[in-house]
């Protein structure tokens, strides 16, 4: 059974992973882990063995072995919830856009997020602005077709439907092109966050409770470390699950929490997210938890180098330790050039190999022989963005 003393090396680790808002299931994350582990093992000269994906109802697991340490991975899934939220018709997506914009602007959350990190908040404006451009373009195309048809002598009963059909075709094309533009995907992501804060996502609260139950079961078993990893918007749900698991666990049970590229303030700054703010405050003071938050100012999709608990209104605490992934130092020049302009790929770099791991090595943490806390014990907190320039570099 894992204890909170932090002593010893890991030979048996239980890893739980919570993805961000992603309709892709565990096959994507297993394939990514396997491919990037092979790359990192080749770079380091320490091979990492990744077992096959094993799927069962409600669970996705695979095994990892490196340097005498064995890890049992489990993806805590909510991709089905993301898929259901993305199956909205176009009119519903525009209603969601208006409701989400109002939720952030009229509560003041948008302006607080701008003060925390302007560049990341402006990224959040990309979906609504593009959707408005789509709508304007569709209306313009429809009006042009209607005018052209009327100019050729077509009666109103014919020219008007032609214009409307053209406008609808433009909108349908914008939806079909979303695999490249990600506009509607990101709108669904942002809208889900606002809905969750407003109590319109009870299915997510039930899922977090299920996550906490699974983590609690592992904490009662004989593992050297139970490690919970949350990426992107999944970091908020991982934090909530950690707080709930610890509140139900016996006094000596310990947990490690690793948050990567977190967007926690997107949820915690909304007035309705009271429970999350209380959970973050509890985690900040929790002695049984080692929480390391890793991000990079080069990642425009996260609130980099900010203490999610403190900026959400909690008192200063022992958690989290805020660490920079140091993309500029850890990636080869050719990799940095390849990532230029690919902000979504950059946002998942935390889950990938680094040619020169300077600030962070995902595979050393999840598959190596050292616990999360001792692994970063010698590292000071990186200069925090919520205490300095909002733009940063690196």
C-alpha positions as a printed Julia matrix, in Angstrom:
394×3 Matrix{Float64}:
   0.0    0.0     0.0
   1.41   3.39   -1.01
   2.52   5.56    1.9
   3.15   9.29    2.05
   6.75   9.05    3.29
   8.29   9.48   -0.19
  11.08   6.93    0.48
  12.33   4.2    -1.86
  12.33   3.59   -5.56
   9.41   2.46   -7.65
   9.18  -1.07   -8.94
   5.37  -1.18   -9.25
   3.44   1.92  -10.26
  -0.25   2.48  -11.0
  -0.83   5.27  -13.51
  -4.2    6.86  -14.27
  -4.49   9.23  -17.21
  -7.22  11.82  -17.84
  -7.16  13.39  -21.3
  -8.51  16.78  -22.26
 -11.75  17.26  -24.2
 -11.09  14.7   -26.92
 -13.62  12.54  -28.77
 -10.82  10.19  -29.74
 -10.67   7.2   -27.46
  -7.8    5.31  -25.84
  -6.43   3.92  -29.11
  -5.08   7.36  -29.93
  -3.35   7.79  -26.57
  -1.98   4.25  -26.48
  -0.54   4.67  -29.99
   0.94   8.04  -29.01
   2.5    6.64  -25.84
   3.95   3.63  -27.67
   5.42   5.69  -30.53
   6.88   8.43  -28.33
   8.19   5.95  -25.75
  10.1    4.21  -28.54
  11.55   7.58  -29.6
  12.5    8.55  -26.04
  14.01   5.14  -25.36
  16.13   5.46  -28.48
  17.3    8.94  -27.48
  18.13   7.95  -23.89
  19.46   4.47  -24.64
  16.98   3.0   -22.11
  14.37   0.99  -24.02
  10.76   1.31  -22.87
   8.49  -1.68  -23.41
   4.84  -0.83  -23.95
   2.28  -3.61  -23.89
  -0.82  -3.89  -26.09
  -3.98  -1.96  -25.4
  -6.54  -4.0   -23.45
 -10.1   -2.76  -23.66
 -12.96  -3.78  -21.41
 -16.28  -2.07  -20.59
 -15.41   1.32  -19.14
 -11.67   0.7   -19.0
  -8.57   0.94  -21.2
  -5.26  -0.42  -19.93
  -1.72  -1.11  -21.04
   1.55  -2.02  -19.33
   4.92  -0.26  -19.41
   8.33  -1.53  -18.34
  11.57   0.45  -18.0
  14.74   0.11  -15.88
  13.21  -2.55  -13.66
  10.07  -0.52  -13.0
   6.67  -1.85  -14.04
   3.72   0.47  -14.6
   0.07  -0.44  -15.07
  -1.6    2.3   -17.11
  -5.31   2.99  -17.12
  -7.02   5.73  -19.11
  -9.92   7.23  -17.16
 -12.27   7.76  -20.04
 -14.69  10.54  -20.79
 -14.3   10.56  -24.58
 -17.9    9.37  -24.87
 -19.05  12.57  -23.13
 -16.92  14.68  -25.49
 -18.38  12.86  -28.53
 -21.93  13.39  -27.33
 -21.26  17.11  -26.82
 -19.83  17.43  -30.33
 -22.86  15.92  -32.01
 -24.76  19.2   -31.91
 -26.39  20.57  -35.07
 -25.1   23.9   -36.35
 -27.88  26.04  -34.82
 -27.22  24.47  -31.41
 -23.49  25.27  -31.73
 -24.3   28.93  -32.34
 -26.58  28.98  -29.31
 -23.74  27.4   -27.31
 -21.37  30.08  -28.61
 -23.62  32.91  -27.45
 -24.27  31.3   -24.06
 -20.56  30.6   -23.47
 -19.49  34.1   -24.49
 -22.03  35.56  -22.07
 -20.89  33.23  -19.27
 -17.29  34.44  -19.51
 -17.81  38.12  -20.28
 -20.73  39.02  -18.02
 -19.26  37.24  -14.98
 -15.87  38.93  -15.4
 -14.08  35.59  -15.87
 -12.85  36.61  -19.32
 -11.08  39.71  -17.99
  -9.52  37.79  -15.09
  -8.22  35.22  -17.58
  -6.77  38.04  -19.71
  -4.89  39.36  -16.69
  -3.58  35.87  -15.92
  -2.36  35.12  -19.45
  -3.52  37.22  -22.34
  -2.21  35.07  -25.19
  -4.02  31.92  -23.99
  -7.27  33.82  -23.46
  -7.08  35.27  -26.96
  -6.67  31.73  -28.3
 -10.03  31.05  -26.67
 -11.57  33.76  -28.86
 -10.61  31.89  -32.02
 -13.74  29.65  -32.18
 -16.41  32.36  -31.7
 -14.67  34.79  -34.04
 -14.33  32.15  -36.76
 -17.95  31.11  -36.3
 -19.06  34.71  -36.78
 -16.91  34.91  -39.92
 -18.48  31.69  -41.19
 -21.94  33.12  -40.6
 -21.09  36.42  -42.26
 -19.53  34.63  -45.23
 -22.55  32.36  -45.6
 -24.93  35.33  -45.5
 -22.84  37.2   -48.05
 -22.65  34.21  -50.4
 -26.39  33.69  -50.06
 -27.12  37.35  -50.76
 -24.86  37.33  -53.85
 -26.56  34.23  -55.28
 -29.99  35.68  -54.53
 -29.03  38.98  -56.18
 -27.53  37.26  -59.21
 -30.62  35.09  -59.68
 -32.91  38.09  -59.33
 -30.78  40.02  -61.82
 -31.29  37.24  -64.34
 -35.01  37.63  -63.97
 -35.72  34.78  -61.54
 -38.79  35.37  -59.38
 -38.46  35.82  -55.63
 -39.85  32.38  -54.91
 -36.84  30.93  -56.79
 -34.04  33.41  -56.05
 -34.63  33.45  -52.29
 -34.41  29.63  -51.85
 -31.29  29.6   -54.05
 -29.67  32.15  -51.77
 -30.7   30.29  -48.63
 -29.41  26.98  -50.02
 -26.08  28.61  -50.86
 -25.75  30.04  -47.34
 -26.57  26.66  -45.81
 -24.07  24.96  -48.1
 -21.32  27.31  -46.94
 -22.16  26.53  -43.32
 -22.2   22.79  -43.98
 -18.8   23.07  -45.66
 -17.42  24.87  -42.6
 -18.58  21.94  -40.46
 -17.01  19.38  -42.77
 -13.73  21.29  -42.73
 -13.52  21.19  -38.94
 -10.93  18.43  -38.99
  -8.52  21.05  -40.29
  -9.81  24.21  -38.62
 -10.95  22.77  -35.23
 -13.34  25.7   -34.83
 -16.43  23.75  -33.8
 -14.36  21.26  -31.8
 -12.82  24.05  -29.73
 -16.21  25.72  -29.34
 -17.64  22.47  -28.0
 -14.69  22.21  -25.6
 -15.07  25.75  -24.3
 -18.85  25.42  -24.15
 -18.59  22.21  -22.16
 -16.38  23.95  -19.6
 -18.95  26.73  -19.18
 -21.81  24.22  -19.01
 -19.99  22.21  -16.36
 -19.48  25.28  -14.19
 -23.16  26.16  -14.57
 -24.3   22.68  -13.5
 -25.36  21.64  -17.01
 -22.98  18.66  -17.17
 -24.11  16.27  -14.42
 -22.67  13.36  -16.4
 -19.18  14.78  -15.85
 -19.65  15.06  -12.1
 -20.74  11.41  -12.01
 -17.71  10.46  -14.1
 -15.32  12.32  -11.78
 -16.83  10.41   -8.85
 -16.17   7.17  -10.76
 -12.58   8.29  -11.39
 -12.12   9.0    -7.69
 -13.47   5.55   -6.81
 -11.0    3.82   -9.17
  -8.09   5.87   -7.79
  -9.17   5.15   -4.22
  -9.21   1.42   -4.94
  -5.63   1.61   -6.24
  -4.51   3.64   -3.22
  -5.69   0.77   -1.01
  -3.6   -1.75   -2.97
   0.09  -2.61   -2.82
   1.66  -0.13   -5.25
   4.87   1.82   -4.73
   3.19   4.83   -6.3
  -0.26   5.75   -7.5
   0.2    8.48  -10.11
  -2.66  10.49  -11.6
  -1.93  12.45  -14.79
  -4.24  15.12  -16.21
  -3.64  16.88  -19.51
  -5.17  20.15  -20.75
  -8.79  20.53  -19.59
  -8.47  17.05  -18.1
  -6.16  18.57  -15.48
  -9.17  20.14  -13.72
 -11.01  16.81  -13.64
  -7.89  15.0   -12.45
  -7.54  17.54   -9.63
 -11.18  17.05   -8.61
 -10.8   13.26   -8.71
  -7.62  13.49   -6.62
  -9.35  15.61   -3.97
 -12.3   13.24   -3.76
 -10.11  10.13   -3.65
  -7.94  11.58   -0.88
 -10.96  12.68    1.17
 -12.19   9.08    1.22
  -8.79   7.42    1.71
  -7.22   6.28    4.94
  -4.85   8.8     6.62
  -1.58   7.21    5.43
  -2.5    6.69    1.79
  -0.52   8.82   -0.67
  -1.12  10.05   -4.17
   0.97  11.75   -6.85
  -0.68  14.23   -9.22
   0.92  15.44  -12.45
  -0.9   18.13  -14.43
   0.32  18.97  -17.92
  -0.56  22.02  -20.01
  -3.39  22.79  -17.61
  -6.34  25.05  -18.38
  -7.82  24.87  -14.88
  -8.6   28.63  -14.61
 -10.94  28.33  -17.61
 -13.23  26.39  -15.28
 -12.26  27.62  -11.82
 -12.7   31.33  -12.66
 -16.38  30.83  -13.46
 -18.64  31.61  -10.48
 -20.42  28.25  -10.58
 -17.2   26.23  -10.09
 -17.36  26.47   -6.28
 -16.71  22.8    -5.69
 -13.58  22.82   -7.87
 -12.2   25.87   -6.06
 -12.73  24.15   -2.7
 -11.04  21.01   -4.02
  -8.05  22.98   -5.3
  -7.67  24.68   -1.92
  -7.77  21.28   -0.2
  -5.12  19.87   -2.56
  -2.86  22.87   -1.97
  -2.63  21.99    1.74
  -2.79  18.17    1.43
   0.33  16.55    3.0
  -0.42  13.16    1.41
  -0.21  14.6    -2.1
   2.76  15.41   -4.31
   1.41  17.67   -7.05
   3.68  18.82   -9.87
   2.28  21.14  -12.54
   4.25  21.23  -15.79
   3.67  23.71  -18.59
   5.52  25.91  -21.06
   4.99  29.55  -22.06
   5.62  28.36  -25.63
   2.28  26.53  -25.41
  -0.48  29.03  -26.16
  -3.17  26.51  -25.27
  -2.57  26.5   -21.51
  -2.24  28.87  -18.55
   1.47  28.33  -18.32
   3.47  28.6   -15.1
   0.54  29.6   -12.93
  -0.4   28.08   -9.59
  -3.91  26.86  -10.38
  -4.87  26.62   -6.72
  -3.62  30.08   -5.74
  -4.98  31.97   -8.76
  -8.37  30.32   -8.16
  -8.62  32.01   -4.79
  -7.02  29.48   -2.48
  -4.43  30.31    0.18
  -0.75  29.59   -0.53
   0.05  25.93    0.12
   2.62  23.21   -0.39
   1.04  22.23   -3.72
   1.52  22.44   -6.62
   5.17  22.69   -7.55
   5.12  24.74  -10.78
   7.7   23.58  -13.31
   8.54  24.73  -16.83
   8.88  22.01  -19.46
  11.51  24.23  -21.11
  10.59  23.45  -24.7
  13.32  25.77  -25.96
  16.04  23.73  -24.21
  14.51  20.26  -24.46
  13.68  20.17  -28.17
  16.17  20.07  -31.01
  16.18  23.12  -33.32
  14.65  21.12  -36.16
  11.81  19.95  -33.89
  11.11  23.51  -32.77
  10.99  24.61  -36.38
   8.6   21.76  -37.23
   6.31  22.82  -34.36
   6.22  26.47  -35.4
   2.62  27.43  -36.03
   1.31  24.0   -34.99
  -0.13  25.1   -31.67
  -2.3   22.01  -31.15
   0.68  19.68  -31.67
   2.71  21.87  -29.32
  -0.05  21.51  -26.7
   0.47  17.72  -26.57
   4.28  17.92  -26.54
   4.23  17.13  -22.81
   3.12  13.6   -23.75
   5.9   13.23  -26.32
   9.63  12.63  -26.47
  12.24  15.34  -25.9
  15.62  15.16  -27.64
  17.32  16.85  -24.67
  15.01  16.48  -21.65
  15.97  19.61  -19.73
  12.86  20.5   -17.78
  10.59  17.5   -18.11
  10.57  13.88  -19.3
   7.11  12.31  -19.38
   8.49   8.8   -19.65
  10.92   9.19  -16.76
   7.96  10.25  -14.59
   5.42   7.66  -15.75
   7.72   4.7   -16.41
  10.96   5.42  -14.53
  12.13   4.12  -11.15
  11.54   7.3    -9.12
   8.39   8.73   -7.58
   7.02  12.05   -8.75
   7.87  13.96   -5.56
  11.52  12.86   -5.27
  11.93  13.21   -9.04
  11.37  16.98   -8.7
  12.61  17.4    -5.13
  15.75  19.23   -6.24
  13.89  21.59   -8.58
  12.77  25.03   -7.49
   9.49  26.37   -8.76
   9.9   28.05  -12.12
   9.26  31.82  -12.19
   5.48  32.0   -12.17
   3.61  33.77  -14.94
   0.96  35.02  -12.53
   3.71  36.99  -10.81
   5.4   38.43  -13.9
   4.98  39.16  -17.61
   1.92  37.38  -19.05
   3.55  36.49  -22.35
   6.81  34.8   -21.34
   9.1   32.76  -23.57
  10.68  29.34  -23.65
